Amino acid sequence: MSGMTARVLGMLYNFPGLQQVAYVRRIYWDGNEKVSEGRYFLTSLPRNRLSARRFLQKITSHWEIENSLHNVKDKHWNEDKQFTMRGILGTLQSALRSLSLNVLRVLQIPGVSDKSSLSKKALELLARPLNALKLISKI
């Protein structure tokens, strides 16, 4: 979008210093259904400090993290459905889930393919907790 558009949007939505706005459309298949979704990205960095190409790289990098960590925690481990009124407890639970996912990604589990889903790996470890502790202690 033009610099003028960014400035007007910045005033309308109380985003002082807004310099660039990007709109990214993503199309993917969810089973048999074609899904299209779009998102806006805003930055206060001017084009001479953040080119359009670099802006897109930053957006892509953000979504790699979102899809590889948060998507797994939200969709497969139901993190968003687990709630606590004790803020620090929620932070600790989230950190433990992230740690668990990273352990599952690097752990070699006998009888389970490296290409198996993280859920399958987690179930295998939960079914045999003593074996899980032995494997984890070797990391």
C-alpha positions as CSV (number, residue, x, y, z in Angstrom):
1,M,0.0,0.0,0.0
2,S,1.1,3.5,-0.5
3,G,2.8,5.6,2.2
4,M,-0.3,7.9,2.2
5,T,-2.6,4.9,2.9
6,A,-0.3,3.8,5.7
7,R,-0.4,7.3,7.3
8,V,-4.2,7.5,7.1
9,L,-4.6,4.0,8.6
10,G,-2.1,5.0,11.3
11,M,-4.3,7.9,12.2
12,L,-7.5,6.0,12.1
13,Y,-6.3,3.1,14.2
14,N,-4.0,5.1,16.6
15,F,-0.8,3.6,15.2
16,P,1.5,6.6,15.3
17,G,4.4,6.3,12.9
18,L,2.8,3.6,10.7
19,Q,4.9,3.5,7.6
20,Q,4.0,0.3,5.7
21,V,1.0,-2.1,5.5
22,A,1.2,-5.5,3.8
23,Y,-1.7,-7.8,3.0
24,V,-0.9,-11.4,2.6
25,R,-3.4,-14.0,1.3
26,R,-2.9,-17.6,2.0
27,I,-4.8,-20.4,0.2
28,Y,-4.6,-24.0,1.5
29,W,-6.6,-27.2,1.6
30,D,-8.2,-28.4,4.9
31,G,-9.2,-31.9,4.0
32,N,-11.4,-31.5,0.9
33,E,-12.2,-27.8,1.6
34,K,-10.2,-25.0,0.0
35,V,-9.6,-22.3,2.5
36,S,-8.5,-18.7,1.8
37,E,-7.5,-16.3,4.5
38,G,-5.9,-12.9,4.5
39,R,-4.0,-11.0,7.1
40,Y,-2.7,-7.4,7.4
41,F,0.8,-6.7,8.7
42,L,1.9,-3.3,9.9
43,T,5.3,-1.7,10.6
44,S,6.7,1.6,11.6
45,L,9.8,0.9,9.6
46,P,10.1,3.0,6.4
47,R,10.9,1.3,3.1
48,N,14.5,2.5,3.1
49,R,15.0,0.4,6.3
50,L,12.7,-2.5,5.4
51,S,12.2,-3.4,1.7
52,A,9.0,-5.2,0.6
53,R,11.1,-8.3,0.0
54,R,12.5,-8.2,3.5
55,F,9.1,-7.4,5.0
56,L,7.7,-10.6,3.4
57,Q,10.7,-12.6,4.7
58,K,9.9,-11.3,8.2
59,I,6.3,-12.3,7.8
60,T,7.2,-15.7,6.6
61,S,9.6,-16.2,9.4
62,H,6.9,-15.3,11.9
63,W,4.5,-17.9,10.4
64,E,7.2,-20.6,10.4
65,I,7.4,-20.2,14.2
66,E,3.6,-20.0,14.5
67,N,3.0,-23.1,12.4
68,S,5.8,-25.3,13.9
69,L,5.2,-24.4,17.5
70,H,2.0,-22.6,18.3
71,N,-0.2,-24.5,15.8
72,V,0.9,-27.8,17.3
73,K,0.3,-26.6,20.8
74,D,-3.1,-25.1,20.0
75,K,-4.6,-27.7,17.6
76,H,-3.0,-31.0,18.8
77,W,-2.4,-30.3,22.5
78,N,-5.4,-28.0,23.1
79,E,-3.3,-25.3,24.8
80,D,-5.9,-22.6,24.0
81,K,-8.6,-24.6,25.8
82,Q,-6.6,-24.9,29.0
83,F,-7.1,-22.0,31.3
84,T,-5.8,-20.8,34.6
85,M,-6.4,-17.7,36.7
86,R,-2.8,-17.9,38.0
87,G,-0.8,-16.1,35.4
88,I,2.6,-17.6,36.3
89,L,1.1,-21.2,36.2
90,G,-0.1,-20.6,32.6
91,T,3.4,-19.3,31.6
92,L,5.0,-22.4,33.2
93,Q,2.6,-24.8,31.5
94,S,3.3,-23.2,28.1
95,A,7.0,-23.4,28.6
96,L,6.8,-27.0,29.6
97,R,4.7,-27.8,26.5
98,S,7.3,-26.0,24.3
99,L,10.1,-28.0,26.0
100,S,8.2,-31.2,25.5
101,L,7.7,-30.5,21.8
102,N,11.4,-29.8,21.3
103,V,12.3,-33.0,23.1
104,L,9.9,-35.0,20.9
105,R,11.5,-33.5,17.8
106,V,15.0,-34.7,18.7
107,L,14.3,-37.9,20.6
108,Q,15.0,-41.2,18.8
109,I,12.2,-43.6,20.1
110,P,12.8,-47.3,19.3
111,G,10.0,-48.7,17.1
112,V,8.7,-45.2,16.2
113,S,9.7,-43.6,12.9
114,D,11.3,-40.2,12.9
115,K,8.6,-39.1,10.5
116,S,5.8,-40.1,12.9
117,S,3.6,-37.4,14.2
118,L,4.6,-35.7,17.5
119,S,1.3,-36.9,18.9
120,K,2.3,-40.5,18.2
121,K,5.7,-40.0,19.7
122,A,4.1,-38.4,22.8
123,L,1.6,-41.3,23.2
124,E,4.5,-43.8,22.9
125,L,6.4,-42.1,25.7
126,L,3.3,-41.8,27.9
127,A,2.6,-45.5,27.5
128,R,6.1,-46.4,28.8
129,P,7.2,-43.7,31.3
130,L,10.3,-45.5,32.6
131,N,11.5,-45.9,29.0
132,A,10.8,-42.3,28.3
133,L,12.9,-41.2,31.3
134,K,15.8,-43.4,30.1
135,L,15.6,-41.9,26.6
136,I,15.4,-38.3,27.8
137,S,18.3,-38.8,30.2
138,K,20.5,-39.6,27.1
139,I,19.9,-36.3,25.5
